[in-house]
Amino acid sequence: MLISSEEVRATLEAGRRAAAEALRHAADQLEAVPLDRAVEALAWLETQLESFLREAERAFRSDPGAT
């Protein structure tokens, strides 16, 4: 079963919105905790995001049609 390009775009847009909302929620929570805990959480989040971005880049390089 083939998926239309419109369906792919809609799915990607929904994923982007969900990711952005999750990051906004995390930022709101970080603002409510003491600075030392927020720094620890941000350092952890930064390493997770870097890993995610490396994996995404690797996936797009291995599938030229994915971009």
N, C-alpha and C positions, 0 to 999 in steps of 0.2 A: 504494500500500500504506500503510495507516494504522498508526501506532505507538501502542500502548496507553500510557495515562498511567503504568502501572506500569513499563513499559520505559523511558520517559523519566526517571522518578524514579531507577530503578536506574542508568541511564547517568550522570545528574547526580551521584549519590552516588559512583559509581566515579571520576568526574572530580575530585570534591572530595577524595577519599582520595588520589588520585595527586598532585594539586597540593600537598596538605598534606605528603605524604611527600617530595616534591621540595624543599619549603621546609625541612623538618627536615634533610634531607641537606645542603643548602646551609649551614644554620646550623652543623651539625657541622663542615663543612669550614672555615668562617670561624673557628671557635674554634681551629683548628690553625695559622693563619697569623699573622704579625706584625701588630700593631695597625694600622700605617699602611696595609697592604694590605687588611685587613679593612674599614677605613673607606672606602677607595676602592670596594671591592666593594659595600658596603652603600649607598653613595651611588648607584652605578649601578643596583643592584637597586631602590632606592626610585623612581627615575625610570621604570624599566620597569613596576613595579607601578602607579604612578600612571597611566601611559599605558594599561595594560590595564584598569584600573578605569574610566577615562573612556570607552574603547571599549565596555566591557560596559554601562555606563549608557546610552550612546547607542543601543546595540542594543536594550535593553529599552524605551527610550522610543519607538523606531520600531516596535516590535512589542508592543502592549499585552497580547497574549495570551501573551507569553513569561514573564510574572511569575507 
